[in-house]
Amino acid sequence: MKLFVSYARVDKPYCVQIVRALTGHDIWYDQRLFAGTNWWHEIYRRLEWCEGFLWLLSPESVRSTACLREFNLAHSLGRIVFPLLIHPETEVPEALRDIHHVDFSRGLQQDALDSLLRSIEAAEHVAVQPPANGPRSVDIVDAPVKDLEQSIREATRAMQGGQFDEAVYLLRRARAAGHSSRFVDLDAVLAEAEARLKRVSRQREAEREYRQIAALVGLDSTRRLGCEAFQAFREQYPGHDPEDLASLCGPDLLALSFPLPGEGEPPQAEGTRAAGVPLSASGAGESMRDDDLFLQGVGGEVLSERPGAATEGARALAPVRGGRTQPFSLPLLEWCEVTAGHLHWSAAGENGGSGPQQRRVAAFRISRYPVTNAQFAVFVQDPQGYAKGRWWPPAAGDWRVQNPGPRPATFSNAQRPREQVTWYEAMAFCNWLGDRLGLGVSLPTSLQWMRAARGDDQRRFPWGDEFDLLRCNVRESFIRMTTQVSRYREGASPCGAQDMAGNVWEWCRDAQPGGKGASGSKRLIHGGSFLSEAERAVIDFRYALAPERHHASIGFRLVQMTGPLKG
């Protein structure tokens, strides 16, 4: 269905979340630029185009001149109206009180989304009848702005009432009309209104996310999950804790498995510090839809838990020049044993093969977790690490000239998986780490990756055949960002490896099936990501990407081999 979304600028982050959740529908929402008369002609053109009108109801949007005019135009055009209550303190307009509204005020919860989707599905069977007498041209454009004094007076009144969205609208109209003053800096007044709008928007988003977390913390059965979510929340909103969740969680549950900023986070090289991104920042919405950029897809026992055994190799003696050795360690570097055995998988849709296949895979070890931000930071900081050409594949030469340094991770925090990493960088990390540990370390082949995720049977997910939302971070989780690699312990594979479904796609060493195998060939990735639908996180599903590609949803993990590495 073709949908037009009307919202107040203060609610834009939530608007972006809702739009993303409505996959399969053709949706348009404006960027709230308030560019004058031409802007209203574009709004009217889009309202003629759409079949349904979604109004995100908040205290600001029901009092917004722009939103009210959009609603009136949609109503006069006979469009089907879908009211979405997104703030609990909203007074629903009288014109909408007889229309069923969907309650999104508790967050983007599945029951609310299902209710909206059912309403849209029912409306798709209703023919939209064009009205006999549509709006007149005078209804489409704004009345001219008479003078700057009136605009500033009305904008000031709006700001005093907390209506910063309305103030920005009025001031932008005045500027678009060409008004100026010898003594009043209109741009400065507008900048102040926009800054306050941004602060209110951030506060609104913090309140919405906080309410959901507080609900989890309030129940014994979900308290640990709620406290983990609160840890991530504090990274983005460190001063927001009106219900004192820090005390409710207690010292045991809030013993952070990753440090907060300023609380012992491992130092990073200057210029490479990972920048945090708000959970639903509007800017992140457009830049994080990495799955849309991918090419068409083609589709044991744990080490002993005795002290020192699970991290064998993590504390190995690293060789150094002069015959001396020094201890070397990486945080969270643990290995899982994968026994030799036969792998069964489906090659349907792959180049050069079809139907079920079987292959014997030799024994190897695989890292329990994907490579983390903290681990990759050690590689970057090491003078003999990232900057040294000896670790890099020959095909990376031209790419390295244009990209001399690593890109910052999209999501900060020591124990989140390191993303924004190319295949070249992942291979360089493996070569460096293998040298430091005195071991054969590389990326897994596609067959090794599937063997570690599946074990001896033909399960679809690392934990079994049935999808389980509590065992992985995928699109259906509505987290919209990476999570710490140790979060989903119940989602471990038979060998004990975690995060092999969702969170981030993982680079594999080998080239695309049917390819020439050259060093610059496309390389396979497995596992799905926080942006992927669950069906893309099944073990057999994989993509082939150029080795220089990088996204906020691609990371990697390691294998340790005793024999020579091939491929």
C-alpha positions as CSV (number, residue, x, y, z in Angstrom):
1,M,0.0,0.0,0.0
2,K,1.2,3.5,-0.7
3,L,1.5,5.3,2.6
4,F,2.1,8.9,3.6
5,V,3.5,9.5,7.1
6,S,2.8,12.7,9.0
7,Y,4.8,13.5,12.2
8,A,6.4,16.2,14.2
9,R,10.1,16.8,13.8
10,V,10.6,16.0,17.5
11,D,9.4,12.5,16.8
12,K,11.5,11.8,13.7
13,P,13.8,9.1,15.2
14,Y,10.7,7.1,16.1
15,C,9.2,7.8,12.7
16,V,12.2,6.3,11.1
17,Q,11.9,3.1,13.2
18,I,8.2,2.7,12.3
19,V,8.9,3.2,8.6
20,R,11.6,0.6,8.7
21,A,9.3,-1.9,10.3
22,L,6.7,-1.6,7.5
23,T,8.7,-3.6,5.1
24,G,6.8,-4.4,1.9
25,H,4.8,-1.1,1.7
26,D,5.6,1.9,-0.4
27,I,6.1,4.7,2.2
28,W,6.9,8.4,1.9
29,Y,7.7,10.8,4.7
30,D,9.2,14.3,4.2
31,Q,12.3,15.4,5.9
32,R,10.6,18.4,7.6
33,L,12.7,21.0,5.8
34,F,9.8,23.6,5.7
35,A,11.2,25.1,2.5
36,G,8.3,27.4,1.7
37,T,5.5,27.3,-0.9
38,N,7.1,24.6,-3.1
39,W,7.3,22.3,-0.1
40,W,3.5,22.4,0.2
41,H,3.1,21.6,-3.5
42,E,5.3,18.5,-3.0
43,I,3.2,17.5,0.1
44,Y,0.0,17.8,-1.9
45,R,1.5,15.8,-4.8
46,R,2.5,13.0,-2.4
47,L,-1.0,13.0,-0.7
48,E,-2.6,12.6,-4.2
49,W,-0.2,9.7,-4.8
50,C,-0.8,7.8,-1.5
51,E,-3.7,5.5,-0.5
52,G,-3.3,5.7,3.3
53,F,-2.3,8.5,5.7
54,L,-0.4,7.6,8.9
55,W,-0.5,10.3,11.5
56,L,2.0,9.8,14.4
57,L,0.1,11.3,17.3
58,S,2.2,13.1,20.0
59,P,1.5,16.3,22.0
60,E,3.6,18.2,19.4
61,S,2.1,16.7,16.2
62,V,-1.6,17.3,17.2
63,R,-0.7,21.0,17.7
64,S,1.6,21.3,14.7
65,T,0.3,23.6,12.0
66,A,2.0,21.5,9.4
67,C,0.6,18.1,10.6
68,L,-2.9,19.5,10.9
69,R,-2.8,20.9,7.4
70,E,-1.5,17.6,6.1
71,F,-4.3,15.7,7.8
72,N,-7.0,18.2,6.5
73,L,-5.6,17.8,2.9
74,A,-5.5,14.0,3.2
75,H,-9.1,14.0,4.6
76,S,-10.3,16.2,1.8
77,L,-8.7,13.8,-0.7
78,G,-10.5,10.9,0.8
79,R,-7.4,9.1,2.0
80,I,-7.7,6.3,4.6
81,V,-6.4,7.6,7.9
82,F,-4.4,5.4,10.3
83,P,-3.8,7.2,13.7
84,L,-0.7,5.9,15.6
85,L,-0.5,7.0,19.2
86,I,3.2,7.3,19.9
87,H,3.1,9.3,23.2
88,P,0.9,8.4,26.2
89,E,0.2,12.0,27.1
90,T,-1.3,12.9,23.7
91,E,-4.9,14.3,23.5
92,V,-6.3,12.6,20.5
93,P,-8.0,15.2,18.2
94,E,-11.7,15.1,18.1
95,A,-11.7,14.3,14.4
96,L,-9.9,11.0,15.1
97,R,-11.7,9.9,18.2
98,D,-14.1,7.6,16.3
99,I,-11.2,6.0,14.4
100,H,-9.4,3.1,15.9
101,H,-5.8,4.1,16.7
102,V,-2.9,1.8,17.2
103,D,-0.9,2.2,20.4
104,F,2.8,2.6,19.8
105,S,3.3,4.6,23.0
106,R,5.0,1.6,24.8
107,G,7.6,1.3,22.0
108,L,7.8,-0.6,18.7
109,Q,6.3,-3.8,20.1
110,Q,5.2,-6.7,18.0
111,D,1.5,-6.7,19.0
112,A,1.2,-3.0,18.0
113,L,3.0,-3.6,14.7
114,D,0.8,-6.6,14.0
115,S,-2.3,-4.6,14.7
116,L,-1.2,-1.9,12.3
117,L,-0.3,-4.4,9.6
118,R,-3.8,-6.0,9.9
119,S,-5.4,-2.6,9.6
120,I,-3.4,-1.8,6.5
121,E,-4.2,-5.2,5.0
122,A,-7.9,-4.7,5.6
123,A,-7.7,-1.2,4.0
124,E,-6.0,-2.5,0.9
125,H,-9.3,-4.1,-0.1
126,V,-11.2,-0.8,0.2
127,A,-11.2,1.2,-3.0
128,V,-10.0,4.8,-2.5
129,Q,-12.7,7.1,-3.9
130,P,-11.5,10.5,-5.2
131,P,-13.6,13.3,-3.7
132,A,-16.0,15.2,-6.0
133,N,-14.6,18.5,-4.9
134,G,-10.9,18.3,-3.9
135,P,-9.0,21.1,-2.1
136,R,-8.7,24.4,-3.8
137,S,-5.2,25.8,-4.7
138,V,-5.6,28.3,-1.9
139,D,-5.8,25.4,0.5
140,I,-2.4,24.0,-0.7
141,V,-0.1,26.9,-0.1
142,D,0.6,28.9,3.0
143,A,-0.8,32.4,3.4
144,P,2.1,34.8,2.8
145,V,4.3,35.8,5.8
146,K,3.3,39.4,6.5
147,D,6.4,40.5,8.5
148,L,9.3,39.3,10.5
149,E,8.0,40.8,13.7
150,Q,4.9,38.6,13.6
151,S,6.9,35.5,12.8
152,I,9.4,36.0,15.7
153,R,6.5,36.8,18.1
154,E,4.7,33.6,17.1
155,A,7.9,31.6,17.2
156,T,8.8,32.9,20.6
157,R,5.4,32.1,21.9
158,A,5.7,28.5,20.5
159,M,9.1,28.1,22.1
160,Q,7.8,29.3,25.5
161,G,5.1,26.6,25.2
162,G,7.7,23.9,24.4
163,Q,6.5,23.7,20.7
164,F,9.9,23.9,19.1
165,D,8.7,22.0,16.1
166,E,6.2,24.8,15.5
167,A,8.8,27.5,16.1
168,V,11.2,26.0,13.6
169,Y,8.3,25.9,11.0
170,L,7.4,29.5,11.5
171,L,11.0,30.7,11.4
172,R,11.8,28.7,8.3
173,R,8.8,30.2,6.6
174,A,10.0,33.7,7.4
175,R,13.4,33.0,6.1
176,A,12.1,31.4,2.9
177,A,10.0,34.5,2.4
178,G,13.1,36.6,2.3
179,H,12.5,38.6,5.5
180,S,15.5,40.1,7.3
181,S,16.2,42.6,10.0
182,R,19.1,45.0,10.7
183,F,19.3,43.9,14.4
184,V,17.7,40.4,14.6
185,D,19.8,37.5,13.3
186,L,17.1,35.3,12.0
187,D,19.5,32.4,11.4
188,A,20.7,32.6,15.0
189,V,17.1,32.5,16.3
190,L,16.4,29.5,14.0
191,A,19.5,27.7,15.1
192,E,18.5,28.1,18.8
193,A,15.0,26.7,18.1
194,E,16.5,23.8,16.2
195,A,19.0,23.1,18.9
196,R,16.3,23.0,21.5
197,L,14.2,20.8,19.2
198,K,17.1,18.4,18.9
199,R,17.5,18.2,22.7
200,V,13.8,17.5,23.2
201,S,13.9,14.9,20.5
202,R,16.8,13.1,22.2
203,Q,15.0,13.3,25.5
204,R,11.8,11.9,24.0
205,E,13.7,9.0,22.5
206,A,15.5,8.3,25.8
207,E,12.2,8.2,27.6
208,R,10.6,5.8,25.1
209,E,13.5,3.3,25.2
210,Y,13.8,3.6,28.9
211,R,10.2,2.7,29.5
212,Q,10.7,-0.6,27.6
213,I,13.9,-1.4,29.6
214,A,12.2,-0.6,32.9
215,A,9.4,-3.0,32.1
216,L,11.9,-5.8,31.6
217,V,13.8,-4.9,34.8
218,G,10.6,-5.0,36.7
219,L,10.0,-8.7,36.2
220,D,12.2,-11.4,37.8
221,S,12.1,-13.5,34.7
222,T,13.5,-10.8,32.4
223,R,15.5,-8.7,34.8
224,R,18.9,-9.9,33.6
225,L,18.0,-9.1,29.9
226,G,16.6,-5.7,31.1
227,C,19.9,-4.9,32.9
228,E,21.9,-5.9,29.9
229,A,19.8,-3.5,27.8
230,F,20.2,-0.9,30.5
231,Q,24.0,-1.2,30.2
232,A,23.8,-0.4,26.4
233,F,21.3,2.3,27.1
234,R,23.6,4.1,29.5
235,E,26.2,4.4,26.8
236,Q,23.9,6.6,24.8
237,Y,22.0,8.3,27.6
238,P,24.3,8.2,30.7
239,G,22.3,10.6,32.8
240,H,18.8,9.2,32.3
241,D,17.7,6.9,35.0
242,P,14.5,8.3,36.7
243,E,13.5,4.9,38.2
244,D,17.0,4.2,39.5
245,L,17.4,1.0,37.5
246,A,21.1,1.0,38.5
247,S,20.0,0.2,42.0
248,L,17.2,-2.2,41.0
249,C,19.7,-4.3,38.9
250,G,22.1,-4.5,41.8
251,P,25.9,-4.9,41.7
252,D,25.8,-8.5,40.4
253,L,23.6,-7.8,37.4
254,L,25.3,-4.5,36.7
255,A,28.8,-5.9,36.8
256,L,29.5,-4.6,33.3
257,S,30.8,-7.1,30.9
258,F,32.0,-4.1,29.0
259,P,33.1,-0.8,30.4
260,L,31.2,2.5,30.0
261,P,33.0,5.5,28.5
262,G,35.5,6.7,31.0
263,E,35.3,3.5,33.1
264,G,38.4,1.6,31.9
265,E,37.6,1.1,28.2
266,P,40.8,0.0,26.4
267,P,42.6,2.9,24.9
268,Q,42.3,3.3,21.1
269,A,44.6,5.0,18.7
270,E,43.9,8.6,18.0
271,G,41.5,9.1,15.2
272,T,40.2,5.5,15.3
273,R,37.9,5.6,18.4
274,A,34.6,4.0,17.6
275,A,31.7,6.5,17.6
276,G,28.5,5.5,19.4
277,V,25.2,5.8,17.5
278,P,21.9,6.4,19.3
279,L,19.6,3.4,19.1
280,S,17.3,5.0,16.5
281,A,19.0,8.1,15.4
282,S,17.5,9.4,12.2
283,G,20.8,9.7,10.5
284,A,21.6,6.1,11.3
285,G,18.4,4.9,9.6
286,E,19.5,5.6,6.1
287,S,23.2,4.6,6.5
288,M,22.6,1.3,8.3
289,R,20.4,-0.5,5.8
290,D,23.4,-2.6,4.7
291,D,21.4,-5.6,3.7
292,D,19.8,-3.6,0.9
293,L,23.3,-3.1,-0.6
294,F,24.2,-6.7,-0.7
295,L,24.3,-8.7,-3.9
296,Q,21.8,-11.4,-4.5
297,G,22.4,-14.2,-2.0
298,V,23.2,-17.8,-2.7
299,G,21.2,-19.5,-0.9
300,G,32.1,-31.0,19.1
301,E,32.5,-30.3,22.4
302,V,33.5,-27.1,24.2
303,L,37.0,-26.7,25.5
304,S,37.5,-27.6,29.2
305,E,36.4,-24.8,31.5
306,R,39.3,-25.4,33.9
307,P,41.3,-22.1,34.5
308,G,43.5,-21.3,31.5
309,A,42.1,-24.0,29.2
310,A,39.3,-22.0,27.5
311,T,41.7,-19.2,26.6
312,E,44.5,-21.4,25.4
313,G,46.3,-19.3,22.7
314,A,45.0,-16.1,24.2
315,R,47.9,-16.0,26.7
316,A,50.5,-17.7,24.5
317,L,54.1,-16.5,24.5
318,A,54.5,-14.3,21.5
319,P,57.8,-14.6,19.7
320,V,59.9,-11.3,19.4
321,R,63.1,-10.6,17.7
322,G,66.3,-11.4,19.5
323,G,65.1,-14.8,20.7
324,R,63.1,-13.4,23.6
325,T,59.5,-14.0,24.3
326,Q,56.8,-12.0,26.0
327,P,53.3,-12.9,27.1
328,F,50.6,-11.8,24.7
329,S,46.8,-11.8,25.3
330,L,43.6,-10.6,23.8
331,P,40.4,-10.2,25.8
332,L,37.7,-12.8,25.2
333,L,40.0,-14.8,22.9
334,E,38.6,-18.3,23.5
335,W,38.7,-21.4,21.3
336,C,36.1,-24.1,20.7
337,E,37.1,-27.6,19.5
338,V,35.4,-28.7,16.2
339,T,35.9,-32.4,15.7
340,A,36.5,-33.9,12.3
341,G,33.3,-35.1,10.6
342,H,31.0,-34.9,7.6
343,L,29.1,-31.6,6.8
344,H,25.7,-31.8,5.2
345,W,24.4,-28.7,3.5
346,S,22.3,-27.5,0.6
347,A,24.0,-25.8,-2.3
348,A,20.7,-24.9,-4.1
349,G,21.2,-21.6,-5.9
350,E,25.0,-21.6,-5.7
351,N,27.1,-21.2,-8.8
352,G,28.4,-24.6,-9.8
353,G,26.2,-26.8,-7.7
354,S,22.7,-27.7,-6.7
355,G,20.8,-29.9,-4.2
356,P,22.1,-31.4,-1.0
357,Q,25.9,-32.0,-0.6
358,Q,28.2,-33.6,1.8
359,R,31.9,-33.1,2.6
360,R,34.3,-34.3,5.2
361,V,35.9,-31.5,7.2
362,A,39.1,-31.9,9.2
363,A,39.3,-31.0,12.9
364,F,40.0,-27.4,13.8
365,R,39.4,-24.8,16.4
366,I,37.1,-21.7,16.0
367,S,36.9,-18.6,18.2
368,R,34.0,-18.7,20.6
369,Y,33.1,-15.1,19.6
370,P,33.4,-12.8,16.6
371,V,36.4,-10.4,16.8
372,T,35.5,-7.6,19.2
373,N,36.2,-3.8,19.1
374,A,38.7,-4.3,21.9
375,Q,40.6,-7.1,20.1
376,F,40.8,-5.2,16.8
377,A,42.0,-2.1,18.7
378,V,45.0,-4.0,19.9
379,F,45.8,-4.8,16.2
380,V,45.5,-1.1,15.3
381,Q,47.5,0.1,18.2
382,D,50.4,-2.3,17.8
383,P,53.3,-0.6,16.0
384,Q,53.9,-4.0,14.3
385,G,50.2,-4.4,13.5
386,Y,47.8,-2.7,11.2
387,A,50.4,-0.3,9.7
388,K,52.7,-3.1,8.6
389,G,52.4,-4.3,5.0
390,R,53.7,-7.8,5.8
391,W,50.3,-9.0,7.1
392,W,48.2,-7.9,4.1
393,P,47.1,-10.0,1.1
394,P,48.8,-8.9,-2.1
395,A,45.5,-7.9,-3.7
396,A,45.0,-5.2,-1.0
397,G,47.9,-3.1,-2.3
398,D,45.8,-0.5,-4.3
399,W,43.1,-0.5,-1.6
400,R,45.6,0.3,1.1
401,V,47.0,3.2,-0.8
402,Q,43.5,4.8,-0.8
403,N,42.7,3.6,2.7
404,P,45.7,3.9,4.9
405,G,43.8,3.6,8.2
406,P,40.8,1.7,9.6
407,R,37.3,3.1,9.6
408,P,35.8,3.6,13.0
409,A,33.3,1.0,14.2
410,T,29.7,2.2,13.9
411,F,28.9,0.9,17.4
412,S,31.4,1.6,20.2
413,N,32.0,-0.6,23.3
414,A,34.7,-3.1,23.9
415,Q,32.7,-6.3,23.6
416,R,30.6,-5.6,20.6
417,P,31.7,-7.2,17.4
418,R,34.1,-5.1,15.3
419,E,32.3,-4.1,12.0
420,Q,33.2,-1.8,9.1
421,V,36.0,-4.3,8.3
422,T,36.9,-5.4,4.8
423,W,38.0,-8.9,4.0
424,Y,41.5,-7.5,3.5
425,E,41.6,-6.1,7.0
426,A,40.2,-9.4,8.5
427,M,42.9,-11.4,6.8
428,A,45.6,-9.0,7.9
429,F,44.3,-9.3,11.5
430,C,44.5,-13.1,11.3
431,N,48.1,-13.0,9.9
432,W,49.2,-10.6,12.6
433,L,47.6,-12.6,15.4
434,G,49.0,-15.9,14.2
435,D,52.4,-14.4,14.3
436,R,51.9,-13.0,17.8
437,L,50.6,-16.4,19.1
438,G,52.9,-18.6,17.1
439,L,49.8,-20.4,15.7
440,G,48.1,-20.9,12.4
441,V,45.3,-18.4,12.5
442,S,43.0,-17.5,9.6
443,L,39.4,-16.9,8.6
444,P,37.2,-20.0,8.4
445,T,36.4,-21.5,5.1
446,S,32.7,-21.6,4.3
447,L,32.6,-25.3,5.1
448,Q,34.4,-24.8,8.4
449,W,32.0,-22.1,9.3
450,M,29.0,-24.2,8.6
451,R,30.6,-27.2,10.4
452,A,31.2,-25.1,13.5
453,A,27.6,-23.8,13.4
454,R,25.9,-27.1,12.7
455,G,27.8,-30.0,14.0
456,D,26.8,-33.5,12.9
457,D,23.2,-32.9,12.1
458,Q,21.4,-30.7,9.6
459,R,19.9,-28.1,11.9
460,R,18.9,-24.8,10.4
461,F,20.1,-22.6,13.2
462,P,23.1,-23.1,15.6
463,W,20.7,-24.1,18.4
464,G,18.3,-26.2,16.4
465,D,15.6,-26.1,13.7
466,E,13.2,-23.6,15.2
467,F,13.9,-19.9,15.1
468,D,14.1,-18.4,18.6
469,L,14.1,-14.6,19.1
470,L,15.8,-15.0,22.5
471,R,18.9,-16.7,21.0
472,C,20.0,-14.1,18.4
473,N,20.1,-10.5,17.3
474,V,18.3,-10.2,13.9
475,R,15.8,-7.8,12.4
476,E,12.9,-9.4,14.2
477,S,14.6,-8.5,17.5
478,F,14.0,-4.8,16.8
479,I,17.4,-3.9,18.5
480,R,18.7,-2.2,15.4
481,M,22.3,-2.3,16.5
482,T,24.9,-4.8,17.4
483,T,25.0,-6.4,20.9
484,Q,27.8,-7.7,23.0
485,V,29.1,-11.0,21.7
486,S,28.5,-12.9,24.9
487,R,24.8,-11.9,25.3
488,Y,23.1,-14.9,23.6
489,R,24.6,-17.8,25.5
490,E,21.6,-20.0,24.7
491,G,22.2,-19.5,21.0
492,A,25.5,-21.3,21.0
493,S,26.3,-23.9,18.4
494,P,27.1,-27.5,19.2
495,C,30.8,-26.7,19.6
496,G,30.1,-23.8,21.9
497,A,30.6,-20.9,19.4
498,Q,28.3,-18.0,20.0
499,D,26.7,-15.3,17.8
500,M,26.8,-17.5,14.7
501,A,23.3,-16.4,13.8
502,G,22.7,-12.6,13.6
503,N,24.6,-9.7,15.1
504,V,27.1,-9.4,12.2
505,W,27.7,-11.2,9.0
506,E,31.1,-13.0,9.1
507,W,33.8,-13.1,6.4
508,C,35.0,-16.5,5.2
509,R,38.4,-17.2,3.7
510,D,37.3,-18.8,0.4
511,A,36.1,-17.2,-2.8
512,Q,32.6,-17.4,-4.3
513,P,31.8,-20.9,-5.7
514,G,32.4,-21.1,-9.4
515,G,34.8,-18.1,-9.2
516,K,38.3,-18.1,-10.5
517,G,39.7,-18.1,-6.9
518,A,42.0,-15.1,-7.6
519,S,43.1,-13.0,-4.7
520,G,40.7,-10.2,-5.6
521,S,37.7,-12.5,-6.1
522,K,34.4,-12.0,-4.2
523,R,34.5,-13.6,-0.7
524,L,31.7,-15.4,1.2
525,I,30.0,-14.2,4.3
526,H,27.7,-16.2,6.6
527,G,25.4,-15.8,9.5
528,G,23.1,-12.8,9.0
529,S,23.2,-9.6,11.0
530,F,21.1,-7.4,13.2
531,L,19.6,-6.0,10.0
532,S,18.8,-9.3,8.5
533,E,15.5,-11.2,8.6
534,A,15.8,-14.6,10.4
535,E,15.7,-16.6,7.2
536,R,19.0,-15.0,6.2
537,A,20.6,-16.2,9.5
538,V,20.1,-19.9,8.7
539,I,23.3,-21.8,8.5
540,D,23.2,-22.5,4.7
541,F,22.5,-19.0,3.6
542,R,25.5,-16.9,2.4
543,Y,26.5,-14.0,0.2
544,A,29.5,-13.2,-2.0
545,L,31.0,-9.7,-1.7
546,A,34.0,-7.9,-3.1
547,P,36.8,-8.0,-0.5
548,E,37.0,-4.2,-0.2
549,R,33.3,-4.0,0.9
550,H,32.6,-2.9,4.4
551,H,29.4,-2.3,6.3
552,A,28.1,-1.7,9.8
553,S,26.7,-5.3,9.7
554,I,29.9,-7.3,8.7
555,G,32.5,-8.6,11.1
556,F,34.6,-11.8,11.3
557,R,35.8,-14.6,13.6
558,L,38.9,-16.8,13.6
559,V,40.0,-20.4,13.1
560,Q,43.1,-22.0,14.5
561,M,44.7,-24.8,12.5
562,T,47.5,-27.2,13.3
563,G,48.3,-28.0,9.6
564,P,49.0,-25.8,6.7
565,L,46.3,-23.3,5.7
566,K,44.9,-23.7,2.2
567,G,42.9,-21.3,0.2
